[in-house]
Amino acid sequence: PTVEDRPLARLLHRSVDVGAYVPPELYQAVAELLAFVYRLKGEPR
């Protein structure tokens, strides 16, 4: 599956360098995305 969240992608691209920490104001959005990915990893294929 593909997740598309263009506003989040643009904000991360604009705000965060590769290898840098995610700023606290984006924790919730990134946590939701990671939770989605981790749920997918637990599903049988």
Secondary structure as GFF3:
##gff-version 3
##sequence-region A 1 45
A	DSSP	alpha_helix	6	15	.	.	.	ID=ss1
A	DSSP	three_ten_helix	24	26	.	.	.	ID=ss2
A	DSSP	alpha_helix	27	42	.	.	.	ID=ss3
###
